[in-house]
């Protein structure tokens, strides 16, 4: 009989070679079964069945192989295994009595020509909301009454530790800047960060900067002022035409060029330390301050700037937007994203010039002298007015960016299925809400990612966790996009994960800031980080999570980094988990295999492995201890040997003591304390034979 847990295939390099192929390549596809259990193994595609040849055996498994010639078309495939009279199929679900179907999201998908940057596979990323990270230069701070926006004058917060106002709306400024990032490069390097992802840096009137004012320049409030003259906005001003200080700061080319140069310095320093830098591109919409629209009349009388489309019908940018009435000058009748008039929707279909402009922006910032390493695309699925145009534009964007910098990454924000954008000619990957943040949050806390709802039926539901991971992952990813997916626990749009552990539903406006810190469970946060650092993809920290920062959804999730009063144990834990992630290659690019547990709820176990080593991860989110017996030999571990503990976290804290544990007859018995996570390691010893079986596990003595 066929042991379903012994059958294995994925699209990592050991089961598919080359793992990222070109049209015309011959690709080796490998399947593993239990030793002596399969009579016939076939690979199935839309073109029919092809028998796979027996290749090799080791102590526990047989390996079958097929050489497949690929064209330029995507190949959806799965397997059929015959064992005596038994016929079974293998796809992303594992072994099943039913075939997945030709168009199912559960098939494996080989996409010739789809390559993602090797540096991003499993890379540890760090998201910086710049205004709240570190104030390194107080001379560039936004000043109180410098200008007004959304009906209010902006406000400078001079107390770095003051919590954001419940109705901040992006109008409170703490002064964080690029000099502050430079000042903290040692900290980021010691933490183990490999990639810095910046929330938007381009000129913008808000602290979040998702309302771009000028795509061509870094905001001088994050950069440097060469000239800084002019008056603050009068209290009774009706518009910003009298905001002389602000106008000089953001329109004077000397300030803009000095700020661009500082960004170059940040990238150069990051690269010197082995880090990459990703920019945030907000291309679906701009802001009402944008020089193309100029609703706020910032550029109307500034030297060197054309009239904005709000100001004049003859504006060269008229076709960049959709106007509904002919009411110039000062025409406020235009389309806004989600009807927000502060976020004018860009009308790409009406202007090829606009398309080319944004494509040039995409090229510019990943090229010399700036040399950024890629883009995160805000609300990328919303760009344009039709799906056809959207896909066509992102194809052009990918071509432009990759021609300028072949190693640049393109990752998009999108909620819901993203597979149609991840076919190798548009995005590289996505922010992994559907197949990481949401299922892990529900499993460990039962909370929705904004803390708006609590779902006790999902908390601890292991089956629901795996089902969501498989189905959402299958709907989004092939292997090239999976291993660079941005796996976050928190970010600027959702509540902090640590706050979700207290089960308080709601927002800062109803509960106040202090409720976000009340009765949080740091041990559950550590469980989440243990999974984050051992799951396929690019683990991404939201600044301050590693220091114990709490917060409801925005604006409370945008608290300042707590320099001088960090949670040092939490930082230490993140450092150790990042180190474990970076030191063990199987955690970056290895295979993932679910390990069965006997507990009904709150226990999760899996392995990450390649032909050289394996890591075992087990999480117990129960309020009591449990004992689990794991069949670890399915990871290729010898049946009678030892594994070594790399780290264990419990309600009392965590430790990295290297305790040795025995494997007997392929089974590992783990006594898991309440609210705990453990990571264990096994290394294989090289022996004679082909690469995929030439290693045996070496016992620790």
N, C-alpha and C positions, 0 to 999 in steps of 0.2 A: 504493500500500500504506500501511497505517496504521502510523505510528511509535509504538510503545507508550509510549516515554519522553516523548512530547510530550503525551499525554493526561493531564489533571489536573483534579481536583476535591477540595476538602475543605469543611469547614463553617465556615471563617473568613468574616469579613464580606465579603470580595471575591468569594466564590463562593456565598454564601448571605446574603440580606438580607431581614429582620433576622436576624442570626445567632442571637439568642435571641428566639423569637416567642411570641405568645399565641394561644390558641384563637380561631379566626375570622380570623386574619391571612392575608393573601396574601403568600407568601414567594417571592422571586426565587431560583431555583437556576441556577447557571451551570456549564458544562463547557467545558474547553479541549481542542482537538485541534491536530495539526499543520496547517499552512496547506494548504487544498485537498485534504485527505486523507479527509474524511468525506463520504459522500453522504447519510446520515441518522443522526440522533442521537435516542435515545428515553430517557426516564426511566421506570424500571420500579418498580412497587410491587405490593402484594398485590391492588390493584384493577385492575391491568393496565398497559398501556404508553401513554405520552403523548409525542407527538413534540415535540422542542424546536426552537425557531426559531433560524435563523442571526441573530446579533446584530452582530458586528463582527470585523474582522481587524487585526492589526498585522504587523510584518515577518515573524514566524515562525509565528503561531498564528491559528486561527479560534476564535471564542467563540460558544457556543450558550446560549440562555436559555429558561427556562420559568417562568411564574407559577403557583404551586401554592397553592390554597386549603386551609388546614389546619383540622381540627376539634380536639377535645381529645385525640385518640388519637395515640400514637406512630406515626410514619411511617418504616418501613424501606424504603430505596430503593437502587437501583444503576442503571447505565446500559447501554444496548445501542447499539453503534456499527456501522453498515454502511459498508464501504468496498469498492466493487465487489462481488465475490462473497464477500468476507470479512466475517464477523460476529464481533465481539468484545464482551466485557462488561468493565465497569469497576466495581470496588468497592475496599475498603480494601487489597487486595493489589496493585492496579494493574490492568493489562489482562490478561484471561484468556480462553481459548476457552470456558470453562465459567461458567455463571451461579452465583452464590453460594448460591442457595436462600432461600426466604422467611424462615426463622428463623435464618439464619447470623449469627454474630458478625462476619462480614466486610462486612455491609451498612452503609451509612450510616444513622444513626438520628436523626430529627428529633423532639424531644420538646417539644411546645408547653407553655408555662408554666414550663419549667425555666430558671431564671436563677441564676447564681452571681455573687458580688460582683465588680465590675470591679476594685476595689483589689487583689484577690487574684490576678488573672490575671497570671502571670509574676512575682509578687512575690518578692523575695529574703527568705527566712525564716531565723531563727537559733534553734536549739533550745537551751534552757538547763536543765541539770540543776542546780538551784539550790544544793544543798549543796556542789557542787564548782566553782562559777563564781567567786565572790569573797566573802570574808568582810568585810563592811562594818561590822558591829556585833558586837563580841566579847561584849557583855553578854547576848546572847540564845542563846549557844551551848548545845547539848546537853552536859550534864556527865557525866563518867564515873560510873557507878552511879546515874544519875538514875532509871532504871527498868530492868526487864528484859523481854526479848522473845525468843521462840524458844529459851528455855532458857539465855540468857546475859544478863549485864548489858551495857548499852550503853557505848560507849567514845568519849571525845572525843580526836580526833587533833589535837595541837597543832602538829605540823610540817606545814605546808601542802604541802610538796613530797614528803612520804612517799607511796609508792605504796600503793593499796588492798591489804588482805590478801586472799589467794586465796579465803578462805571468808568474805568480808565479810558476806553475808546482809542488807545494809542496816543493820547495827548500828554501823558506824563513821561518825562525824560530824566533818566538817571545818569546819563553821561558815558555809558560804556562805549568803547571805540576800538579801532584797529590797533592803536598803540597799546591798549590794555591787553589785547590778544598777544602782541609781541612780548609784552612784559611777563606773560604767563606761559610762554612756550616751554620753559623748563618743566612746569607743572604738567602740561599736556604730554610731554615726552615721558616723564616719569610714570604717568598714569598708564602709558602704553598705547596712546592714540596713534592711529595710522592715517586717518583721514579727518580733516576738518570740513564740516558742512556748515556754511553760513546761511542763516536766514537773510533776506535781501539786504544788499549793501548799497544799491544805487540810490541816487537822490530821491527823496520822498519826504512828505510832511509828517508821517506818523512814526511811532517808535517801532512798529512791526515792519513797515516799509513794503507792504503788499499793495501799495497804491503808487506805483512808480511815477516819478516826476521827470526823470532824465535817464534813459537806458545807457547813455554814453559815458557816464561818470559816476564814480563813487561819491556818496554823500559826504561833503566836507565836515559835517558834524561827526562823522566816523573817521574823518581824515585829518586834514590840516587847513588852517587859514593862513594865507599869505597876506591878504588884506581883509580887514574886519572893521568896516565903518558903517555908519548909518544909524537911524533912529529905530527904537522899538515901536510897535504898533500902538497908536493912540487907543485909549479905552473905548471911545465911541465910534471907532472905524467900522464902516459897512462892508469893506472888502480888504484885501491885502495889498492894494496898490500903494498904500502908505507904509508898508512894512519894510522900510529902507534897509535895515540891518540884515534881515533875512534875504531880501533880494540880492544884496551885494554878496552875501555869503554863498549863495547857491547858483548865481549866474556869472560871477567873475571867473574867467577862464583860469586865472592864476590859482585860485582856490581849488578848482576842479582838477587841474593837472597835478597839483601837489598831492591831492588825495588819491588820485590814480597811482601816483608813484609810491605812496605809502602802501597801497594794496600790493603793488609789485614786490615791495620789500617783505610783506607778510608771506607771500607765496614763495619767494626765494628762500626765506628763513625756514619755512615749513619743508621745502624740498631738501634743504641742507640737512635737516634732521630726519629725512626719510618719510615725511608726511606728505599727503596730497591735500588739495583744496578743491571743494565743490561749491559753485555759486548757485543761488536761487534765482530762477528766471520766471517772472510773472508776465506772460505774454498773451493771456486771454483778454486781459483788460489792463488799463493803466490807471492813473489817478487824475482827479480833477485839477490838480496842480501841474499836470504834465505839460511840457512846453508845446506839445502838439495841440492840446485842447486849451489850456491856460484860462480855465474858468476863474481862477483866483487872481488873474491879472498880474502874475509875477513877472512875466516876460514881455508884457505889452510895450513897455518903454525901455527895456533893457537893451543895451547896444549889442548888435550882432545876432539878434534873434528875429525870426519871422513871426508874423501875427499868428496867434492860435486860432483854431477853428471855432471856438466859442466867441472870440473877439470879432472875427471878420469872415464874411462869406468867401472872400477871395483868398483865404488862408491856403497855403500849399498843402495843408494837412486836412482840408475839408473832407476828402473822401476816406480818411482814416476812421471816420465815425459815421453813424447813421442819425441824421437829423430828421425831425418830423414836421417842423414848422419853419417858415422863412422869416425869422424874427431877429435879424442882425441890426446893429451889433449886440453882442452879449446874448447869444441864443442858448438857452438852457434846455431846449427840447431835443434831447438825444437819448439813445439807448444806454442804459447802465446795466452792468452785470447784476442779475437778480434785482433790477430796478433801483440800484444804489446810484444816485447821480454823482457820488464821489468816486465811483469806479466805472468810468466810461468803457463800454464794450468796444473792442477794436474790430473794425469792419474789414477783415482781410479780403473777403470776396470782391469788394468794390475797389481795391487798390493793390495792384501788383507792386507798386512802389513800397507800400507798407510791408508786404511779404518780404521783399528783398532787404528792406531795412532791418527787420528782425532777424533774418538769416545772417546778415552781416554782424549784428550784435552777437549771435551765437558763435560765429567764427572768431570775432575780435577777442573775446575774453579768454578763449582757450589757446590763443596764439601769442607769440612774443609781442611786446615785452611782458604781458600779464601772465600767460602760461598757467591759467587755471586748469584743473584736471577734469572738468565736467560740469554738468548742469543737473539740478533738480528742478523739475517743471511743475509750477503751481497749477492746480485745476486743469491739467493738460487735456482731459477729455472734453472740456467745454469750449476749447478754442474753435473759432469759426461758427458758422450757422448750420452746418450739416455734417453728418458723419463722413460723407465722401470727401468733403473739403478737409476736414480734420485729419484724416489719414494721409491725404495727399500732402498736406503741409508738413506733418511730422516726418514723412519720407524725405522731403526736401531738407528739413532741418537736420536729420541724421546725416545725410550726405554732406551737407555743408560743414557740420562740426567734425565729422570723422575725417574729412579731407584736410581740415586745418590741424587736427590733432587726433591721429588714429587711436591713441590710448585714452581719449576722453570718454567718460561715462555719461550716459543719458538716462536718468531715472526720473520717474514721473509720480506725481501724487494722483491717485485714483482710488475711489471706493467702488467695490464690486468687481466683477470679472474684467480682466485686462488682457486676456489671451490674444485678442485680435490686434492689439498694438505690439505684442511681443512675438512677432513672427520673423524677427531678424532684420527688418528694414525700417523700424520706427524707434521705439524705446528699447533700452537695454533691460530695464527692470522697473519695479515700482516700490513705493513705500509699502511695506508688507502688513497692511492692516488686516486683510481678510484671512491670511494663512499664518499669522503670528500674533500681532498685538491683541486682536479680539479673542481668538480661542484661548490664548494663554491667560488673559485677564479674566475671562469667564471661568476657566478651570480653577484658578487660584483664589479668586475673590468673588465671583458671581456678579461683578459690577460691569456695567456698560462703560465704554472708554471715556465718556464725558462725566461719569459719576451721576448721570441722570436717572439711572434705573438699577435696581438690584434684582437679579434672577437667581434665587436660591436653587432652582432646579438644575442650573448649569454649573453651579459651584461644585467642583470635585467630580464632575461627570466625565470619566476617562473616555468612555465610548464617544461622547459628543465631541470631545477634544480631538480625537484621532479622525473622526468623520469630517470635521470642519477642516482640519489640516490637509487631509487627502483631497477632498472635493474642491476646496478653495485653491489649494496648491495646484491641482490638476487643471483647474480652470484658468490659472494664470501662467504657470511656469513650465518651461522646458529647463534642462539643467543649466544652460548658459545664463539664464535670467535668475534662476533660483539661488545660485551661489553668490550673487551680488545683490540680492534683495535687501532692502534696508529694514532690518528687524529692530523696531523700537518698542520700548515699554511706555514711554511718555514722549510728548513733544508739545509744541507751542499751540496746538489746536485742541488738546485733550487734557484731562486732569492728570496730575502726577500719579504715577503708579503707586507710590507709597501712600498717598491719600486714599486710593481705592481700597486699600487693605482695611480701612476702618468702617466700611459698609455704610457710610453716610451719603445718602442720595441728595443731590441738589447742587447749588452753586453758591459762590461767595456772596451774592446779593441777598440770599435768603438765610444763610447760616453765619456769615462773617468769616474772616480769614482764619481765626483760631480753630474753628471746627475742622479745618483741613488737616491740622496737626494732631487732633485728638485721637488717642487710643490707636495709633497706627501700629502695624505689626512689621517690624523690621525683618523678622525671620522669614516672613512671606515674601518681602521684597528680595531677600537674598535667594530664596528659592527661584524667583523669577529671573534673577540675574544669572543663576547657575544654568537655567535652561537657555537663556538668551546667548550665553557664551559657548554653548555646546550644540546649538541648533544650526542647520544649514542656512547660510546667508551671511550678511554683513551686520554684526551686532552694533547698534547705534545708540550711544548714550545721549540723552538730552541734558545739556549743561546743568550741573547741580544735583541731578539724581544721585550721582555717586557720593555727594556730600550730605544726603539726607533731606534735600529740599522737598517740601510738600506743596500742595496747592490744588484748588478746584480748577475747573476749566478756565480758559482765558477770560479776564486778564490775570487771574490769581496764579496760573501756571507759569507766569512770566516774572516771578520774583527774582531779585538779584542773587548772584552767587554769594554765599555767606563767607566771604574771606575773613579769616580770623576766628570763626566759630563754626567750622565744619564738623560734621560727624566723622571723626577720624577713623573709627572702626569701619564705617561703611566705605570710606575711601580705600582703606587697606584691603577690604574684601574685594572691591572692584579691581584693584591692582592685581591681586592674586588670581582672580578669575580671568582677567585679561591676559595675564602671563600664561596661565594654563592654556587658554585658547590659542595664543600665538606660538607656544612651544610645541604643540601637538598638531601636526599637519592634518591628521584625520578629522580634527574639529573644524578645519577650514574647508577641505575639499573632499572629505571621505564620505562613504555611504552612511545612510541612516537606516536603522532597523528597529522596529518596535519590539520590546520584550514584554511578554505576557505577565500579568500580575494577578494574584488571587483576590486582592481586595476589591470590594464592590465600588468604592469611591475614593477619591483624593490621593491615589497613588499612581505615579507615572514612572515608567522605566523604558529606556532605549539605549542603543549603542551607536557609536560612530566608529567606523573602521575602514582600513585599507589593507593592503597585503603586508604592511610592515607592523601595524599596531592597532589597538582598539581601545576606546574609552567607553566605560559604562556609566550611565547617569541614572540616578533614582531619586525621586522626589516623594516625600510623604507629607501631605498637607492636612492630615488628620490632627486632632488635638490629643491623640494618644499614640503610643508607639505601635508599630506593626513589624511583623517579620515576613519577608518575601524570599521565595526561592526562585531565582532567575535562571533560565536555560541560556547561559552565555556562550555555549559552544556554537550557537548559530552565528556568532560574530567571528567564528574561526578560531576561538580559543580552545586550546587543548583540554581534554576532558579531565585530566588530573594535574593540576598545577596551582599557581598562585597569581593573585592580582594585587596591585598596590593602590592604596588610597592616596589621592592627590589633595582632596579637600573635603571637609564635611562641615555643614552649617546646621545649627540647631537653634532652639529658642534661647539658649544661653550664650550664643555667639558662634564663632567658627574657628577652625584650626586646619593646619596643613600638615599635620603629623603623618609621616609615611608608614602607615600601618599595613602589614601584609595580611591578606585574606586568602583562604584556601578554596579552590574549585575542585569539587568531587563529582566525578562522572558527568562533567559538563555543566554542573549546577553550582550556583553561588548563592549561599544563604546570607541575607542582609538583615540585620536588626536595625530598623530605621526609627530613630526617636521622633517624637511629635514635631511637626512643622520643621522638617529637615530636608536637606539635599546633600547628596554625596556624589563625587566624581572619582572614578577609579580608572586605572591604566594597566594595560598589558602590552608588552613588546614582544615581537616575534624574532626568533633567531634564524639567520639565513642558513639555508641548506641547498643542496643541489636541486636543479629542476627549473622549469620555466618560471618567469617572474611572478606570476600570480599565485604560484604554490611553493616558491622557493624559500619561504619564510615559515618557521614554526615558532610558536610562542616560547620565549625564554623565561624560565622561572627566576623569580627574584630570590636571592639567597642572602 
